[in-house]
């Protein structure tokens, strides 16, 4: 999500976003209500999500979403902004391109009961391929962001080991 914000929140898009929110305020309020309703009624806490402390999602869920019940609702404006920015990117694409992205995203994420970053790889690739704005500085930012995330992940994997009480002789490592 960070890369998407950085790539899209340029001065031009920020002004376009503000104009869109002002001119489509009822639609934006309905979008917020839809997101909040979806969060309230369709948030599912999978057993593996809360039991396997080797994954980043365990810590994100247990330290933020589970601990602070309102945290998930505080993110709805960010979700709404991302949806609007995504709409800006896909507005002039072909119907086939939009449907392919939408169907892949729905099939790979909605029916999954477990939150895993790998489920978003194909939708991300399709989204990235559909974005025409390929300025060099943005591509470098995206590349270096991916490098930094992978360096941090490798560091944590190699140097932040721990042991489970049920398996005291087996080193446990963090992973995506």
C-alpha positions as CSV (number, residue, x, y, z in Angstrom):
1,X,0.0,0.0,0.0
2,X,2.9,2.4,0.8
3,X,4.2,2.2,-2.8
4,X,0.7,2.9,-4.1
5,X,0.3,6.0,-2.0
6,X,3.7,7.3,-3.0
7,X,3.2,6.6,-6.7
8,X,-0.2,8.2,-6.8
9,X,-0.3,11.0,-4.3
10,X,1.5,13.5,-6.5
11,X,0.3,17.1,-6.4
12,X,-1.9,16.6,-9.5
13,X,-3.5,13.5,-8.1
14,X,-4.0,15.0,-4.7
15,X,-5.9,17.9,-6.2
16,X,-7.9,15.5,-8.4
17,X,-8.6,13.4,-5.3
18,X,-9.9,16.4,-3.3
19,X,-12.0,17.5,-6.3
20,X,-13.4,14.0,-6.6
21,X,-14.3,13.8,-2.9
22,X,-15.9,17.2,-3.0
23,X,-18.0,16.5,-6.1
24,X,-18.9,12.9,-5.2
25,X,-19.3,13.3,-1.5
26,X,-22.4,11.1,-1.2
27,X,-20.6,8.3,-3.1
28,X,-17.5,8.7,-0.8
29,X,-19.7,8.5,2.3
30,X,-21.4,5.4,0.9
31,X,-18.0,3.9,0.1
32,X,-16.9,4.5,3.8
33,X,-20.2,2.9,5.0
34,X,-19.7,-0.1,2.7
35,X,-16.1,-0.6,3.9
36,X,-17.1,-0.2,7.6
37,X,-20.0,-2.7,7.2
38,X,-17.7,-5.1,5.4
39,X,-15.2,-4.9,8.3
40,X,-17.9,-5.3,10.9
41,X,-19.6,-8.3,9.4
42,X,-16.9,-10.1,7.4
43,X,-13.7,-9.8,9.4
44,X,-12.7,-13.3,10.2
45,X,-9.9,-14.3,12.7
46,X,-8.4,-17.5,11.4
47,X,-6.8,-19.8,13.9
48,X,-3.4,-19.8,12.1
49,X,-3.4,-16.0,12.0
50,X,-3.4,-15.9,15.8
51,X,-1.4,-19.0,16.6
52,X,1.7,-18.9,14.4
53,X,4.1,-16.2,15.7
54,X,6.6,-16.7,12.9
55,X,4.6,-14.5,10.4
56,X,4.4,-10.7,10.2
57,X,0.7,-10.9,10.0
58,X,0.5,-12.5,13.4
59,X,2.1,-9.3,14.9
60,X,0.1,-6.9,12.8
61,X,-3.1,-8.6,13.8
62,X,-2.3,-9.2,17.5
63,X,-0.7,-5.9,18.3
64,X,-3.0,-3.6,16.3
65,X,-6.2,-5.2,15.0
66,X,-6.9,-7.5,18.0
67,X,-5.7,-5.2,20.7
68,X,-7.5,-2.1,19.5
69,X,-11.0,-2.9,18.2
70,X,-11.4,0.5,16.6
71,X,-8.1,0.4,14.8
72,X,-9.6,-1.5,11.8
73,X,-12.2,1.2,11.4
74,X,-9.6,4.0,11.6
75,X,-8.1,2.7,8.4
76,X,-11.3,3.0,6.4
77,X,-10.4,6.5,5.1
78,X,-7.1,5.1,3.8
79,X,-8.9,2.2,2.2
80,X,-11.3,4.7,0.5
81,X,-8.5,6.9,-0.8
82,X,-6.8,3.8,-2.2
83,X,-9.9,2.7,-3.9
84,X,-10.4,6.2,-5.5
85,X,-6.8,6.3,-6.6
86,X,-7.2,2.8,-8.1
87,X,-10.3,4.1,-9.9
88,X,-8.2,7.0,-11.3
89,X,-5.7,4.5,-12.6
90,X,-8.1,2.1,-14.2
91,X,-10.7,4.6,-15.5
92,X,-9.4,4.7,-19.0
93,X,-8.3,1.1,-19.3
94,X,-10.2,-1.5,-21.4
95,X,-13.1,-3.3,-19.8
96,X,-11.2,-6.6,-20.2
97,X,-8.3,-5.2,-18.3
98,X,-10.5,-4.0,-15.5
99,X,-12.5,-7.2,-15.3
100,X,-9.3,-9.4,-15.3
101,X,-7.9,-7.4,-12.4
102,X,-11.2,-7.4,-10.5
103,X,-11.9,-11.1,-11.0
104,X,-8.3,-12.1,-10.1
105,X,-8.4,-10.0,-7.0
106,X,-11.7,-11.3,-5.9
107,X,-10.8,-15.0,-6.5
108,X,-7.5,-14.7,-4.8
109,X,-8.4,-12.7,-1.8
110,X,-12.1,-12.8,-0.9
111,X,-12.5,-16.5,-0.5
112,X,-9.3,-16.9,1.5
113,X,-9.8,-17.2,5.2
114,X,-6.2,-16.6,6.0
115,X,-4.4,-13.3,5.5
116,X,-1.3,-13.9,3.5
117,X,0.7,-11.4,1.5
118,X,1.3,-14.0,-1.3
119,X,-2.4,-13.9,-2.1
120,X,-1.9,-10.4,-3.4
121,X,1.0,-11.1,-5.8
122,X,-1.0,-11.8,-8.9
123,X,-3.4,-8.8,-8.4
124,X,-0.4,-6.6,-7.7
125,X,1.3,-7.7,-10.9
126,X,-1.9,-7.1,-13.0
127,X,-2.3,-3.7,-11.4
128,X,1.3,-2.8,-12.0
129,X,1.1,-3.8,-15.6
130,X,-2.1,-1.8,-16.1
131,X,-0.5,1.5,-14.8
132,X,0.8,3.5,-17.7
133,X,2.7,6.1,-15.6
134,X,6.2,4.7,-15.6
135,X,8.3,7.7,-14.7
136,X,11.9,6.7,-13.9
137,X,12.0,8.2,-10.4
138,X,8.8,6.2,-9.5
139,X,10.2,3.0,-10.8
140,X,13.5,3.6,-8.8
141,X,11.5,4.3,-5.7
142,X,9.4,1.1,-6.2
143,X,12.6,-0.9,-6.8
144,X,14.4,0.5,-3.8
145,X,11.4,0.0,-1.6
146,X,11.2,-3.7,-2.6
147,X,15.0,-4.0,-1.9
148,X,14.7,-2.4,1.5
149,X,11.7,-4.6,2.5
150,X,13.6,-7.7,1.4
151,X,16.8,-6.7,3.2
152,X,14.8,-6.2,6.4
153,X,13.0,-9.5,6.0
154,X,16.3,-11.3,5.4
155,X,17.9,-9.6,8.4
156,X,14.9,-10.6,10.6
157,X,15.0,-14.1,9.3
158,X,18.7,-14.6,9.9
159,X,19.2,-12.7,13.1
160,X,15.9,-12.7,15.1
161,X,15.6,-16.4,16.0
162,X,13.6,-17.7,18.9
163,X,12.6,-21.0,20.4
164,X,9.2,-22.4,21.2
165,X,8.7,-24.1,24.5
166,X,7.2,-27.1,22.8
167,X,10.3,-27.5,20.6
168,X,13.2,-26.1,22.7
169,X,16.0,-27.5,20.5
170,X,14.6,-26.2,17.2
171,X,15.4,-22.7,16.1
172,X,12.3,-20.8,14.9
173,X,12.6,-18.0,12.3
174,X,10.4,-15.2,11.2
175,X,9.0,-15.3,7.6
176,X,6.6,-13.3,5.5
